Amino acid sequence: MELTLFWTDFSQRELEKIYEHYREKAGVRTAKKLIKVIYDETLKLKNQPRIGQEEELLENRKQEFRYLVYKNYKIIYWINEKERRIEINDVFDTRQNPIKIERTK
């Protein structure tokens, strides 16, 4: 069963922040490449939505949040069975304090 990917507004803003940071520090080409690879990582979720580990720091939420890791980033998502989609909720830089992960909507 192939699910669709849905990026929340929050996750899109986080991706934009990552892009802006790398655009300033490393250039447009590097920033675009990083964003593309992060996005491409999520494509495998369409056919294998449960490959990500459960996010223990968000286990108190009603949704079962999972994550994939790419470099320093956790791509946090949950499987919305009702809508038949995977909702990407956050792209979290793991170099931050882990407590900040609770900002995920």
N, C-alpha and C positions, 0 to 999 in steps of 0.2 A: 504494500500500500504506500504510494508516494504521497507525501504531504507537501503542502506549499510552505514557503518561508514568509514570515511576516516580521518586519523590523519595526519595533515600536518607535515612537517619536524620541523617547529617551535614548534608546540605543543608537538611533541615527545621529543625535546630537553628540553622543560620546565618540562615535566614529569621526564626526566632523572635527571634534577637538583633537583627536589623534592626528588627523590629516594636517590640521593647522600647525600643530606642534612640529611635526616632521618636515612640513614645508618650510618653516622658518629655520629649523636646525640643519636639515640635510638636503633640502631642495624639493621641487615639485615631483620630479621623477621618482625619488625614493618614497615620498609620501603616497603617491598614487599606487606604487607597487605594493606597499604595506597594506593599504586599504583593500586592494584587490585580493591579496592573499588571505586576509582576514575574512572577507566575504566568501571567497572560494572554499574556505574551511567549512563554512556552514552548509554548503551544497550537499555534503555527504549525509547530512541529517535527514534529507528528504526520504531516503530509502532505509536509513538506519537511525531512527530518532533517539534510540536509547543508548547510543554508544558513549555519550558523555556521562561522567560520574555525577552522582547526586551532590548538590552543593550543601554541605553541612551547615554553613553559616546562615542559610536561608530556610532551614528545615521547619521553622515555626510558621511559615507561610502556608496558605491553603493549597497553592500549586506546588508541585514537585519540581523544583528548579534543578537543572542539570547544567553542566558546563563542558566546553571543549577548551583546550589550551593551545594557543599559538604564541610562541616566543614569550613575551611578558604579559600576555593578555588572556583573560578568561572570557570566553564568549558564553554568556549566561542565557539560558533559554528554558522554556517549558513546553510540553506537548499539549496543545489544546485539541483534544479529541472531538469535542463538539463542533468546532469550526474546521476540523481536519487540516490543521496547520501547526507549524512550529513557530512559536513567538520568541524572537530574539529580544531579550529585555535589557541587556547591558553588554558592553565590552569594557571589562574592568582591568585596569593596569595593576598587576599584582605587586608592583613596587610600592603601592600605597599601603596604609594601615588596613589590615583585613576587615576591621570593624566597618570601614566605609562601604563595604559591599552591601550593607543593609539599605543603602540608598536606592537600590534596585526597586523599581516599581512593580 
